[in-house]
Amino acid sequence: MSDGTVIRRKVLIADDDAATRHGVARLLENAGFEVSEAADGIAALSAIQEKEFELVFLDIWMPRLSGLEVLARIRTGANRPKVIVMTSDGTSETLLRAVKEQAYDYLSKPFLPRQAVEAAQRALSNEQEPAIEVLSARPYWVELLIPCTREAAERIQTFMMKLDADLPDNLRETIASSFRELLLNAVEWGGQLDPNRKVRIASVRSPRMLMFRIADPGPGFSFEGLSHAAVGQPESEPIAHMSVREERGIRPGGFGLLMTKAAADELLYNEAQNEVIFVKYFDNAQALPARRAG
C-alpha cells in the first residue's frame, strides 16, 4: 500500500554558464524533478559515477572535459542516464557526434523554458526504447537505424532538420513535412510500431540536391490498396478515404502522401514499395554548399 510519497526523478544539469545552469535547474525543480548541478565536464562525470541519475542535461563546450567526451564515457560506464545535449553549436560535426554517442535529444541554445521541461518529460516517459544506431556520420551522408516508434521518428526528424538549417525556410519546411510523412508511414505501417524492428534512413546532400531514402521492415504496399489515403482515391472522390479512416479509428489525415508526391522532384519506390527515395533539387538561387563538418 502506498504511503503517499512522491518519487522525484533525478536529473543532473551540467553547464559552465551559471545563469543557464541555475535557470534550467529551477525550471525542472518547479516541474517536480530532483535536480543536481555540475559546473564543468569533470564535475559532471564525477557526479554521474557517484549517483544514479535518470537524465542529464549536458552542455557541449565546458572546461576540463567537453560534453561530447562526457557523453562518450557515459556509454561505457556503469551508470547510463539518458542525455539531452544543449548547445549553441549547431555545426554538422557536433550534431552528428552527439547522435553517434547516443544523445537522446538535442536543445539549441537559447531555448524556451517549456522546451527543457517537455524534453525531460519526453525522455523519461520512454524508458525501454532501443537506441538509434548510426551507420554513417559523414555530414554529406547520414545513415541511421531507428526503432519503429512514433517518438523515435519525431526525435530523429528534429535532428535531421537541424542539419538542413542553412536551407531557405520554405524549402526546409517542405522537406521536413515530406520526411515526416514518409518516416511515420514507415514506422506505423511497415514496422507496425514494434520498437524491436528498425527503419533505415539515409540522407545525402550535395550542392544541387538533397535526397533521403527510407526503407522499412514491412512487406510493402500497393497504392491501389490504400483506401485510407487520399493518394489512392479516384479523382471523382478525392476525400473518400476520410470515412475509411474514421471507421478504422486511424488518426485524421491521409493527405500526406499526396502532398509529398507534389513536393518531390522525384519520388521513387522499389518493387515491393517498402523503400522510397525522395529527391529535391535546388535551383540556382537555392544552391548551397554540401553539408560540412565544423
KOLBARO-535677 format. One record per residue: residue in three letters; z, y, x of N, C-alpha, C in turn. Coordinates in steps of 0.05 Angstrom, whole numbers, padded with zeros to 5 digits, always signed. Atoms other than C-alpha are relative to their C-alpha. Layout:
ALAZYXZYXZYX...
END
This chain:
MET+00000-00024+00017+00000+00000+00000+00000+00025+00018SER+00002-00024-00017-00019+00068+00028+00024+00018-00003ASP-00022-00019+00000+00036+00117+00047-00009+00028-00004GLY+00011-00027+00005-00010+00176+00034-00007+00014+00026THR+00006-00012-00025-00020+00190+00108-00031+00003+00003VAL+00028-00004-00005-00088+00221+00123-00007-00004+00029ILE+00008+00005-00027-00122+00194+00185-00021+00021+00008ARG+00019-00021-00009-00156+00251+00223-00017-00011+00022ARG+00019+00010-00020-00218+00234+00263+00002+00017+00025LYS-00005-00013-00026-00211+00250+00337-00026+00010+00012VAL+00024-00013-00011-00262+00299+00366+00007+00016+00025LEU-00003-00016-00024-00269+00330+00435-00022+00021+00001ILE+00019-00021-00004-00303+00397+00447+00000+00007+00030ALA+00002-00005-00029-00328+00405+00519-00021+00022+00005ASP+00018-00023-00004-00357+00473+00537+00015+00019+00019ASP-00013-00019-00019-00343+00521+00595+00002+00028-00012ASP-00002-00026+00014-00354+00580+00548+00024-00001-00019ALA-00025+00002+00016-00284+00592+00519-00004+00008-00029ALA+00004-00009+00027-00309+00630+00458-00013-00021-00017THR+00013+00022+00015-00356+00574+00437+00019-00023-00004ARG-00018+00023+00001-00305+00520+00453+00022+00004-00021HIS-00021-00006+00019-00248+00553+00414-00011+00003-00029GLY+00011-00005+00027-00294+00573+00356-00007-00027-00013VAL+00007+00026+00012-00322+00502+00345+00026-00016-00006ALA-00025+00015+00004-00252+00473+00353+00014+00009-00026ARG-00013-00010+00024-00223+00518+00299-00015-00009-00025LEU+00016+00008+00023-00281+00502+00252+00006-00029-00008LEU-00004+00029+00006-00270+00427+00259+00028-00006-00008GLU-00028+00004+00009-00195+00432+00253+00003+00008-00029ASN-00001-00008+00028-00203+00470+00188-00014-00020-00018ALA+00014+00020+00016-00250+00415+00165+00015-00027+00000GLY-00017+00024+00001-00195+00363+00177-00001-00019+00024PHE+00002+00017-00024-00211+00336+00247+00024+00006+00019GLU-00019-00004-00022-00161+00326+00304-00016+00007+00025VAL+00018-00010-00021-00191+00367+00360+00014+00004+00026SER-00009-00006-00027-00181+00369+00436-00022+00016+00013GLU+00019-00017-00014-00216+00415+00485-00001-00006+00030ALA+00004+00003-00029-00245+00410+00556-00018+00022+00009ALA+00014-00024-00009-00269+00469+00597-00022-00006+00021ASP+00022+00007-00018-00316+00431+00645-00006-00030-00002GLY+00008+00028+00002-00350+00364+00656+00020-00020+00010ILE-00020+00019-00011-00296+00332+00699+00023-00003-00020ALA-00022+00001+00020-00242+00351+00647-00009-00016-00024ALA+00010+00015+00023-00286+00323+00592+00000-00030+00005LEU+00001+00029-00007-00297+00256+00627+00028-00011+00002SER-00028+00009-00002-00223+00250+00643+00012-00004-00027ALA-00012+00002+00028-00204+00263+00570-00011-00024-00014ILE+00013+00023+00013-00254+00211+00546+00010-00026+00010GLN-00011+00025-00012-00227+00159+00594+00029-00005-00008GLU-00029+00003+00007-00155+00172+00572+00005-00003-00030LYS-00004+00000+00029-00164+00179+00497-00025-00010-00015GLU+00023+00011+00015-00208+00143+00446-00010+00020-00021PHE+00013-00018+00019-00248+00199+00415-00022-00014-00015GLU+00022+00011+00015-00297+00182+00360-00025+00017+00003LEU+00022-00018-00002-00341+00242+00373+00005+00021+00021VAL-00002-00021-00021-00355+00292+00430-00022+00020-00005PHE+00019-00021-00001-00389+00359+00424-00002+00008+00030LEU+00003-00002-00029-00418+00367+00495-00020+00021+00007ASP+00018-00020-00012-00447+00428+00528-00015-00012+00023ILE+00016+00012-00021-00503+00413+00577+00007+00011+00028TRP-00004-00011-00026-00492+00461+00634+00028+00010+00004MET-00028-00006-00006-00419+00460+00656+00005-00003+00029PRO-00007+00004-00029-00387+00467+00725+00012-00027+00006ARG-00011+00024-00012-00367+00408+00768-00015-00025-00009LEU+00015+00024+00009-00404+00357+00725-00015+00009-00026SER+00015-00009+00023-00461+00372+00676+00004-00018-00024GLY-00002+00016+00024-00461+00348+00605-00017-00024+00000LEU+00018+00023-00002-00520+00303+00619+00012-00022+00018GLU-00013+00020-00017-00481+00269+00675+00023-00013-00015VAL-00022+00011+00017-00421+00261+00628-00012-00020-00020LEU+00013+00018+00020-00467+00231+00576-00009-00026+00012ALA+00008+00024-00014-00495+00181+00626+00024-00018+00006ARG-00024+00016-00007-00425+00159+00647+00013-00011-00025ILE-00011+00011+00025-00403+00151+00575-00013-00026-00008ARG+00016+00024+00007-00458+00099+00565+00011-00025+00014THR-00009+00024-00016-00427+00054+00618+00030-00003+00000GLY-00029+00001+00000-00354+00068+00604+00011-00018-00022ALA-00013+00016+00020-00303+00031+00562+00002+00014-00027ASN-00001-00016+00025-00296+00087+00511-00028+00013-00003ARG+00027-00010+00005-00363+00105+00480-00002+00015-00026PRO+00002-00016+00024-00356+00161+00429-00029+00009-00005LYS+00026-00012+00005-00417+00189+00395+00000+00028+00012VAL+00002-00026-00013-00442+00253+00428-00020+00017-00014ILE+00018-00021+00010-00472+00316+00398-00003+00020+00022VAL+00006-00019-00022-00505+00357+00452-00004+00028-00012MET+00004-00028+00010-00501+00433+00443-00007+00017+00024THR+00009-00015-00023-00540+00479+00488-00021+00021-00008SER+00022-00019+00004-00587+00539+00492-00025-00008+00016ASP+00023+00010-00016-00632+00500+00539-00017-00019-00017GLY+00017+00015+00017-00689+00476+00496-00024-00012+00013THR+00023+00011-00015-00735+00451+00551-00004-00030-00007SER+00007+00028+00006-00771+00385+00541+00017-00019+00017GLU-00014+00017-00018-00736+00356+00602+00029-00005-00010THR-00028+00003+00010-00666+00369+00573+00001-00015-00026LEU+00001+00014+00026-00684+00346+00503-00005-00030+00004LEU+00007+00028-00004-00715+00281+00528+00022-00015+00014ARG-00021+00015-00014-00659+00264+00576+00024-00004-00019ALA-00022+00003+00019-00607+00276+00521-00005-00024-00018VAL+00007+00023+00018-00643+00226+00475+00001-00026+00016LYS+00001+00024-00017-00654+00177+00533+00029-00010+00006GLU-00028+00007-00005-00579+00179+00547+00016-00005-00026GLN-00011+00008+00026-00567+00164+00473+00019+00020-00012ALA-00014-00020+00015-00541+00230+00449-00006-00004-00030TYR+00004+00005+00029-00531+00223+00374-00014+00022-00014ASP+00012-00023+00013-00552+00293+00355-00001+00023+00020TYR+00005-00022-00019-00572+00360+00385+00002+00026-00016LEU-00003-00026+00013-00550+00430+00365-00009+00022+00020SER+00010-00021-00017-00587+00490+00393+00018+00025-00004LYS-00016-00025+00001-00543+00550+00410-00018+00024-00003PRO-00024+00000+00017-00529+00594+00375-00006-00015-00026PHE+00004+00015+00025-00518+00552+00312+00021+00011-00020LEU-00017-00009+00022-00486+00567+00245+00025-00017-00001PRO-00025+00015+00002-00413+00546+00235-00003-00026-00016ARG+00002+00023+00017-00431+00499+00179-00016-00023+00013GLN+00017+00021-00013-00482+00463+00224+00018-00018+00017ALA-00018+00017-00016-00426+00439+00270+00016-00019-00017VAL-00016+00017+00018-00384+00413+00213-00018-00022-00013GLU+00019+00019+00011-00445+00380+00180-00008-00022+00020ALA+00007+00019-00021-00465+00348+00246+00022-00020+00005ALA-00023+00018-00005-00395+00319+00256+00002-00020-00023GLN-00003+00017+00024-00392+00292+00185-00023-00021-00001ARG+00024+00018+00000-00462+00262+00191+00004-00022+00021ALA-00003+00020-00022-00446+00228+00258+00021-00021-00007LEU-00022+00019+00005-00381+00197+00234-00003-00015-00026SER+00005+00015+00025-00409+00173+00168-00019-00024+00004ASN+00019+00021-00006-00459+00126+00202+00009-00014+00026GLU-00013+00010-00024-00416+00085+00249-00014-00024+00012GLN+00010+00026-00010-00455+00019+00256-00030+00001+00006GLU+00028-00001-00003-00526+00044+00263-00009-00006+00029PRO+00010+00005-00027-00564+00015+00324-00011+00025+00013ALA+00009-00023-00015-00583+00063+00379-00031+00003-00002ILE+00029-00006-00003-00651+00097+00384-00007-00008+00029GLU+00009+00008-00027-00689+00066+00443-00023+00018+00009VAL+00021-00017-00012-00731+00110+00489-00018-00017+00017LEU+00019+00016-00015-00794+00074+00514-00015+00017+00020SER+00013-00019-00019-00827+00135+00546+00012+00028-00005ALA-00012-00026+00002-00796+00202+00561-00016+00021+00016ARG+00016-00021-00013-00854+00240+00593-00004+00022-00021PRO+00002-00022+00020-00859+00309+00560-00026-00001-00017TYR+00025+00001+00015-00932+00297+00540-00004-00027-00014TRP+00002+00027+00013-00920+00224+00518+00028-00010-00005VAL-00027+00008+00008-00856+00209+00480-00003-00025-00018GLU+00002+00024+00016-00847+00139+00452+00028-00011-00005LEU-00027+00007+00008-00786+00114+00414-00001-00024-00019LEU-00005+00020+00021-00760+00055+00373+00024+00009-00015ILE-00022-00009+00016-00716+00077+00316+00007-00020-00022PRO-00008+00018+00022-00675+00036+00266-00011+00010-00027CYS+00011-00007+00026-00702+00034+00195+00021+00011-00019THR-00018-00014+00019-00654+00083+00162-00010+00028-00004ARG+00008-00028+00006-00666+00150+00129+00014+00019+00019GLU-00016-00017-00018-00611+00180+00172-00013+00002+00028ALA+00013+00000-00026-00645+00159+00237-00026+00015-00001ALA+00026-00014+00003-00712+00185+00211+00005+00030-00001GLU-00005-00028+00001-00682+00253+00195+00008+00011+00027ARG-00009-00009-00026-00648+00258+00263-00023+00002+00020ILE+00021+00000-00020-00709+00240+00303-00022+00020-00008GLN+00019-00021+00008-00753+00287+00262+00009+00027+00011THR-00011-00025-00011-00707+00345+00282-00006+00002+00030PHE+00005+00000-00029-00713+00325+00355-00029+00004+00007MET+00028-00001-00006-00788+00316+00354-00011+00029-00005MET+00010-00026+00006-00799+00384+00322+00010+00021+00020LYS-00009-00018-00021-00757+00418+00376-00019-00002+00024LEU+00019+00002-00022-00807+00391+00426-00025+00017-00004ASP+00024-00015+00006-00861+00429+00390+00006+00029-00009ALA-00009-00027+00008-00823+00495+00383-00019+00022+00009ASP+00019-00020-00009-00879+00531+00420-00024+00004-00018LEU+00022-00002+00019-00929+00520+00364+00005+00022-00020PRO-00004-00020+00022-00942+00574+00311+00015-00012-00023ASP-00018+00010+00020-00893+00568+00254-00014-00016-00022ASN+00014+00014+00022-00944+00548+00200-00011-00027+00009LEU+00011+00025-00011-00975+00495+00245+00023-00020+00004ARG-00023+00018-00005-00907+00467+00265+00011-00011-00027GLU-00010+00009+00026-00885+00464+00192-00018-00021-00013THR+00019+00020+00010-00949+00427+00172+00003-00027+00014ILE-00003+00024-00016-00940+00377+00228+00027-00014-00007ALA-00027+00010+00006-00865+00369+00212+00000-00015-00027SER+00000+00012+00026-00877+00354+00138-00016-00026+00000SER+00016+00024-00001-00932+00304+00154+00014-00023+00015PHE-00015+00019-00016-00890+00269+00207+00023-00012-00017ARG-00022+00009+00017-00831+00265+00159-00009-00020-00021GLU+00010+00017+00022-00872+00235+00103-00008-00028+00011LEU+00009+00026-00011-00904+00181+00147+00023-00016+00011LEU-00023+00014-00011-00839+00164+00181+00018-00011-00022LEU-00017+00011+00022-00799+00158+00116-00014-00023-00014ASN+00015+00023+00012-00854+00114+00087+00004-00025+00017ALA-00003+00023-00018-00848+00070+00149+00028-00013-00002VAL-00027+00012+00001-00772+00061+00146+00007-00010-00028GLU-00007+00008+00027-00768+00057+00070-00017-00025-00010TRP+00017+00021+00011-00828+00013+00053-00006-00022+00021GLY+00006+00020-00021-00846-00021+00119+00025-00014+00010GLY-00025+00011-00011-00775-00030+00145+00020-00007-00021GLN-00018+00007+00022-00742-00037+00076+00029+00010+00005LEU-00026-00012-00005-00684+00007+00101+00019-00020+00013ASP-00017+00019-00015-00659-00050+00145+00005+00011+00028PRO-00005-00012-00026-00625-00019+00206-00005-00019+00023ASN+00006+00019-00022-00638-00083+00246-00030-00002+00006ARG+00029-00001-00006-00713-00071+00241-00007+00027+00011LYS+00006-00024-00015-00748-00018+00282-00028+00011-00007VAL+00026-00013+00002-00804+00032+00273-00007+00012+00028ARG+00009-00010-00026-00844+00050+00336-00015+00026-00004ILE+00012-00026+00002-00863+00123+00345-00010+00009+00027ALA+00010-00012-00024-00908+00154+00397-00011+00028-00007SER+00010-00027+00003-00922+00229+00403-00014+00008+00025VAL+00016-00007-00023-00977+00251+00450-00010+00029-00003ARG+00008-00028+00002-00991+00324+00466-00018+00008+00023SER+00018-00011-00020-01049+00356+00503-00004+00030-00007PRO+00004-00028+00006-01071+00429+00507-00016+00004-00026ARG+00018-00004+00023-01121+00417+00450+00008-00016-00025MET-00007+00016+00024-01086+00369+00403+00028-00012+00003LEU-00025+00015+00001-01023+00334+00381-00005-00024-00018MET+00004+00025+00014-01024+00262+00359+00026-00015-00002PHE-00021+00019+00001-00970+00216+00333-00008-00026-00013ARG+00006+00027+00010-00973+00142+00319+00026-00012-00009ILE-00024+00013+00012-00923+00106+00274-00007-00028-00008ALA+00004+00028+00006-00920+00030+00270+00025-00011-00012ASP-00024+00011+00013-00873-00004+00221-00001-00030+00000PRO-00002+00029-00002-00849-00077+00218-00009-00015-00025GLY+00008+00013+00025-00876-00090+00148-00027-00013+00000PRO+00026+00014+00002-00937-00129+00124-00023+00018-00005GLY+00021-00019+00006-00976-00066+00108-00003+00004-00030PHE+00004-00007+00028-01003-00039+00042-00029+00006-00005SER+00027-00008+00008-01065-00020+00004+00002+00025-00017PHE-00001-00024+00016-01079+00049-00023-00006-00006-00030GLU+00007+00007+00028-01107+00015-00086+00025-00010-00014GLY-00024+00011+00013-01038-00015-00099+00023+00020-00001LEU-00022-00019+00000-00998+00049-00093+00003+00015-00027SER-00003-00012+00027-00983+00061-00167+00021+00021-00001HIS-00022-00020+00000-00922+00102-00148-00007+00025+00016ALA+00007-00023-00016-00961+00152-00105-00025+00014-00011ALA+00022-00015+00010-01009+00208-00123-00026-00008+00014VAL+00024+00007-00015-01058+00185-00069-00014-00024-00012GLY+00013+00024+00011-01071+00121-00108-00010+00003-00028GLN+00007-00004+00028-01087+00153-00175-00029+00010-00003PRO+00027-00010+00005-01156+00167-00206+00001+00030-00004GLU+00001-00029+00002-01178+00240-00207+00006+00009-00029SER-00005-00008+00028-01173+00240-00283+00030-00001-00007GLU-00028+00002+00006-01098+00223-00280+00016+00004+00026PRO-00011-00005-00026-01071+00256-00217+00031-00002+00002ILE-00029+00002-00001-00997+00253-00237+00010-00025-00015ALA-00008+00025+00014-00996+00183-00269+00022-00014+00014HIS-00021+00014-00015-00951+00159-00213+00028+00009-00006MET-00027-00010+00005-00893+00202-00236+00016-00017-00019SER-00014+00018+00019-00877+00157-00295+00007-00026+00013VAL-00006+00025-00014-00881+00096-00250+00025+00003+00018ARG-00023-00005-00017-00831+00127-00201+00025+00001-00017GLU-00024-00002+00017-00784+00143-00258+00009-00027-00010GLU-00006+00027+00010-00788+00072-00286+00013-00017+00022ARG-00011+00016-00022-00773+00042-00217+00025+00012+00013GLY-00024-00013-00012-00717+00091-00201-00005+00010+00028ILE+00007-00010-00026-00755+00118-00140+00005+00030+00001ARG-00005-00029-00003-00737+00187-00113-00025+00016-00009PRO+00023-00016+00008-00781+00243-00143-00019+00006+00023GLY+00019-00007-00021-00844+00259-00105-00026-00016-00004GLY+00025+00015+00002-00904+00216-00089-00025+00015+00009PHE+00023-00015-00009-00948+00272-00065-00003+00002+00030GLY+00000-00003-00029-00932+00265+00009-00024-00010+00014LEU+00023+00011-00014-00989+00220+00030-00025+00017-00006LEU+00023-00017+00007-01039+00264-00008+00000+00025+00017MET-00002-00024-00016-01013+00326+00028-00004-00005+00029THR+00004+00007-00027-01012+00290+00094-00030-00004+00007LYS+00029+00003-00004-01085+00270+00087-00014+00026+00001ALA+00012-00026-00001-01102+00342+00072+00007+00015+00025ALA-00010-00014-00024-01062+00367+00132-00013-00010+00026ALA+00010+00012-00025-01091+00319+00183-00029+00006+00006ASP+00028-00001-00008-01155+00329+00222-00011-00028+00001GLU+00007+00028+00001-01156+00254+00230+00025-00016-00009LEU-00022+00018+00009-01112+00202+00194-00012-00028-00001LEU+00013+00027-00004-01128+00131+00216+00021-00022-00004TYR-00018+00023+00004-01096+00065+00193-00013-00024+00013ASN+00011+00025-00009-01103-00003+00225-00007-00018-00024GLU+00009+00016+00022-01129-00061+00184+00021-00007-00020ALA-00022+00007+00018-01062-00082+00155+00012+00024-00013GLN-00012-00025+00009-01043-00009+00145+00030+00001+00003ASN-00028-00003-00008-00975-00017+00177+00002+00017+00026GLU+00000-00019-00022-00995+00030+00234-00019+00023-00008VAL+00016-00023+00007-01021+00101+00226+00000+00019+00024ILE+00003-00021-00021-01047+00154+00274-00007+00026-00014PHE+00005-00027+00010-01043+00228+00255-00009+00017+00023VAL+00010-00018-00021-01084+00278+00295-00003+00028-00011LYS+00005-00029+00007-01082+00354+00292-00011+00013+00024TYR+00013-00014-00021-01130+00393+00335+00008+00030-00001PHE-00006-00028-00001-01113+00463+00359-00026+00016+00004ASP+00024-00017-00004-01166+00517+00352+00005+00018+00025ASN-00002-00016-00024-01178+00568+00408+00025+00018-00001ALA-00023-00018+00002-01124+00614+00381+00027-00014+00002GLN-00025+00016-00001-01073+00558+00378+00004-00015+00026ALA-00001+00017-00024-01090+00523+00443+00023+00009+00019LEU-00024-00005-00017-01027+00517+00486+00001-00020+00022PRO-00004+00021-00020-01006+00482+00549+00013-00025-00012ALA-00014+00024+00009-00985+00410+00540+00030+00003+00005ARG-00028-00001-00004-00911+00398+00536+00006-00003+00030ARG-00007+00001-00028-00880+00410+00604+00031-00003+00002ALA-00028+00002-00006-00813+00390+00632+00009+00024+00016GLY-00012-00022-00016-00768+00446+00656-00012+00027-00008
END
